[in-house]
């Protein structure tokens, strides 16, 4: 399984996900903050984890191969993103046709988040429960 932890921060979710997918899986830890990416590098080196690739970005383009990702995690990320459309375009581009986007946060209503997702025209909401949402890419 190939997973992207978008807005990974210091790796609170990245490290456990990397361990869960095992050595055959791959995790891309994407963030705009150099300190977050460096923290991930240090943690993976210290713990001997080899399936995480930290990616420092300065735009919404990740450099991840198109249609190569099974799951993208956006945890506590959407409320701090200034422009959601370029973010969703990149996520849509890198997700496989049957891939999923998992969104979780508590700083913006999920009704508002669902509206943002649906207005993008790029995704379909599959499940909404509390502060969690699972969406699928619309046809590419």
N, C-alpha and C positions, 0 to 999 in steps of 0.2 A: 504494500500500500504506500502511496506517495501522499504526504500531508504537508500543507503549508500553514504555519502558525503566523498569520499576518498581524503585525503589531505585537511581536513576541515578548517585548520587554526583556526582563532578566531570565526568562525561560521557565516561569512557573508552570506552564502547561507543556512547553516544548520537551523538556526532559522526560516527564512521564509518558508522553505520547511516543517519543522515540523508543523508550523501553518497551512499550506495548506493541509497536509494529515490528520490533525485532530487527536483527541485522539485515534481513532481506528487504526491509522497508526503508523509506527515505523521508526525512523531515527537512523542509526549508524553513528556517527561522528568519522572517523578514521584519525589518524595523528601520525607521528613519534616524534613530539615535545611535551614534557610534558606540556609546557606553553599553547599550543593550546588546549590540552585536559582539562587542569584546567580552562582555560577561558570559554570553553563550559559548564563545570560543574557549574561555577559561574553564567553564563548567564541564564542557565535553572533554577537554583534555584531562582534567582532574579525575573525571569519572570513567574515562576510557571509552566514551561513546563515539562511535564512528559514523553513525547514519544521519547526523545533523549537518546541514550546510547553512551557515549564517549568511544572510544577504543584507547588506547595507544599501538602502535605496534613498534617492533624493527626489524621486517622482513616484508615479504610480506604476511604472514599468519595472517588473521584477527580473526580467531576463530568463525566467523559467520557461521551458519549452511549452508551446501551445498544446492543448489537449493531453497533458501528461499527468494531471493531478486528480487524485481520487477524492480528496477532502480538503477544504479550506476552513480554517478556524478564524473567526473574527470575534474575539472575546474582549469586551470592554474597549472596542476600537471605534465603532461607528460614531459614537457621540463626540469623538475628538477629531474626526476626519472633516476637513474643510469642504472638499469636493467629492461627493460619493460617486458620481457618474464615472469619472476616470478609474476609480478604484474598482467598481463593479464591472467595467469593461475589461480590465486586466484579469480579474478573477474569472469572468466568463470565458475569456480567451484561454486561460491555462487549465481550466477544469475539463475533464473528460466529459463526453456526452452524458454518461450516467453518474458523473461526480456529484458531490453535495457540498453545500456551503452551510456551515453551522455558525449561527450568530447568537451571542449571549451577552447581555449587559443589563444594568439596572439604572442607568443614568438617562434614559430616554424611553418613553413609553413604547411598548411593542406595537401598539396600533400605529404610531408614527413610523416606526421602523418598517412595518409591513407596507405602509403607504409608500415609503421611499423605495423599497424593494420592487413593488409592483409597478411604480411609475418608471422605473428604469427600463422596463420592457425586456429585461434580460433573464429574469428568474421567475419561477413559480413557487409560492410558499406551499410546502408539503405538510408541515406540522408547526404548530404554535402552542407552546405550553409555558405559562409563567414568563420567565425572562429568557426563554430559549426558543430558537426558531431554526428549522431545517428547510432549506430551499434547494431547488434543482435548477440547472440552467435550462433556459428555453432553447428551442432549436437554433443551431448555429448556422 
